[in-house]
Structure formats: C-alpha cells, structure tokens
Amino acid sequence: MKSQKDKRTEKAFIFPATALFILITILSLATSIAAQPTGVGISGNVTESAAEISPPNRTDEGGTITTLVMDVLQQNLRWKAYVGNLTGVLTLDDASGESIFRWELGAESMTGEVYISRSDSVNWGDIKCSNQTLINDEDLFLGFSGTSVDSVNRTFNETTHPTIEVGLIPVDNCRSTSTFVNSAPQSQATADFPLILLQDDIDVIYASPINQGADSYSTGSQADFQVIVPDQVGDTTTYYFYAEIGT
C-alpha cells in the first residue's frame, strides 16, 4: 500500500508531465501550420473586355490611288488579367480550423504576395525561380511559340524585381515583368506591380508582391495587386489563387 508521501510524489510527477504533453501538443500544432501561401476566398468579381471598335470607311473616286497609314489596337485573347484588393487575418488555428487567437491586419500593415498557378497543389517547400525548360514547357502546353512576342518566354524578359520570401524561401533575380500603372508601362527596377515567374518541382507560379492601395492600370483607381496570366490557345485555362500575408 502506497504511503501519503508516495502519493504526493506521484502527483507531483503527473502534473508536470501533463503540462509538458500539452506544451508539446501546442508546439506541434504551431509547426504544422507554419506560414506559407494558402488558398484565398474570392468575392465581388467583375469580368470585362475591351469595347468593340467601329471600322472606319472611305468613299474615293474611281481612277485614284489612296495611300493609307493604318494602326490597329487588338485585344490579345491569349492573356487575361486579375486586378483587385486583398484583406487578411493572421490566425492560430488547429487542424480542424478552430482558432485560439486572430490578428486583424489593417491596410497600412499588410504585406505579402499573391500567387496564381494552373496547379491546385503547389509544393511550397520547393519554390525557386522558373527555369527555361519549364518556361518552354508552359509555352508548349498553352499553344505558344516560344519566339512569339506574347509568349511566356518573351513576356517575362526581365530579371529585376524585389526579393520575395515564399514561406521562408527567399527568391530573387527570377524571370519577371511588370504591369502598367495609369495605362502606361513602368521601369522594371521601380515598378509598383512587378510580376515574377516561379516554379515548384513541376508547375509554373505567377507571383506579385502586394502593394496596398497603389495606383492601378486604370487612371484614378487603386488596387493591391495586378497579375496577367496566359490562356491556352483555343481553350479556357483554369487558375488557382493563393496569398501569403504578413506585417
């Protein structure tokens, strides 16, 4: 039969052991939800295209030669753009989505990136700059010639952009480009909306840093992100949207 002293010793051991188990469980949960890009919710979306342009006409007399200088502005049906705003919350959740605490992020403190990919299962632990082989494969899949002016290969013809961290992986000097502000191109070195070409082991990812409330492509309007992505020739390509936020 156990003495009172033995029982007190046993209880003293059980309580610290229980506390240690709880601490290990909390730390395990924190490790399992380490920050990395995650899927986003989409609402308030509007899709539009360029307006039709009426063709000009002339009525010239017979027996004349008319020399014309013509210019055309034609919508590129092989690319599409996504422009918008991002709100976010930092949270401590368990595997079932239950929250123990959340931090609301104001527009003035929001940082991070928006990511778009044809993949719904990006391997975020293997992110790096997209290499030429995968860029060529992307053009081939989409039906582009790699030498076409609007191919992925030739559209992403820069390597200057801000260093970004995808999870804890820093990436820099990747193939990149930038979208317009107030309907005009910007210098790549100082662009408000750089667009960076990344990959995991098999898929291309289009990434752009969040720029809260910056002037957008449309004069007089603001946006947090602007991204262009290619569309498969003769088909419609599905893309998946991710974001990583911080302060």
Long-range contacts (C-beta under 8 A, 24 or more apart in sequence): 29-94, 29-95, 30-92, 32-95, 33-92, 33-93, 34-167, 34-168, 35-167, 35-168, 35-244, 35-246, 36-124, 36-125, 36-166, 36-167, 36-244, 37-113, 37-115, 37-122, 37-124, 37-166, 37-167, 37-242, 37-243, 37-244, 38-242, 38-243, 38-244, 39-240, 39-241, 39-242, 40-86, 40-241, 40-242, 40-243, 42-241, 45-84, 49-75, 50-75, 76-150, 77-231, 78-142, 78-144, 78-150, 78-230, 78-231, 78-233, 79-150, 79-155, 79-228, 79-229, 79-230, 79-231, 80-228, 80-229, 80-231, 81-179, 81-217, 81-226, 81-227, 81-228, 81-229, 82-116, 82-225, 82-226, 82-227, 82-228, 82-229, 82-241, 83-216, 83-217, 83-218, 83-223, 83-225, 83-226, 83-227, 84-223, 84-224, 84-225, 85-223, 85-224, 85-225, 86-110, 86-112, 86-114, 86-210, 86-212, 86-224, 86-225, 86-243, 86-245, 88-112, 88-243, 88-245, 90-245, 90-246, 90-247, 105-245, 105-247, 107-212, 107-213, 108-212, 109-247, 110-210, 110-212, 110-224, 110-245, 110-247, 111-209, 111-210, 111-245, 111-246, 111-247, 112-209, 112-210, 112-243, 112-244, 112-245, 112-246, 113-164, 113-166, 113-207, 113-208, 113-209, 113-210, 113-243, 113-244, 114-207, 114-208, 114-210, 114-225, 114-227, 114-241, 114-242, 114-243, 115-166, 115-198, 115-205, 115-206, 115-207, 115-241, 115-242, 115-243, 115-244, 116-205, 116-206, 116-207, 116-227, 116-229, 116-239, 116-240, 116-241, 116-242, 117-203, 117-204, 117-205, 117-206, 117-239, 117-240, 117-242, 118-203, 118-204, 118-237, 118-238, 118-239, 118-240, 119-200, 119-202, 119-203, 119-205, 119-240, 120-240, 122-200, 122-203, 122-205, 122-240, 122-242, 123-200, 123-201, 124-166, 124-167, 124-200, 125-167, 125-169, 126-200, 126-201, 127-166, 127-167, 127-169, 127-171, 127-198, 127-199, 127-200, 127-205, 128-169, 128-171, 128-198, 128-199, 128-200, 129-171, 129-173, 129-174, 129-175, 129-197, 129-198, 129-199, 130-156, 130-174, 130-175, 130-197, 130-198, 130-199, 130-204, 130-205, 131-199, 134-199, 134-202, 134-204, 135-175, 135-197, 135-204, 138-204, 138-230, 141-232, 142-230, 142-231, 142-232, 142-233, 142-237, 143-232, 143-233, 143-234, 144-230, 144-233, 152-197, 152-204, 152-230, 155-228, 155-230, 156-195, 156-197, 158-188, 160-188, 160-189, 161-188, 161-191, 161-194, 161-196, 162-194, 162-209, 164-196, 164-207, 164-209, 166-198, 166-207, 166-244, 167-244, 171-196, 171-198, 174-198, 179-217, 179-226, 179-227, 179-228, 180-217, 181-214, 181-215, 181-216, 181-217, 182-215, 182-217, 182-218, 182-219, 183-217, 183-218, 183-219, 193-225, 193-226, 195-226, 195-227, 195-228, 210-243, 210-245
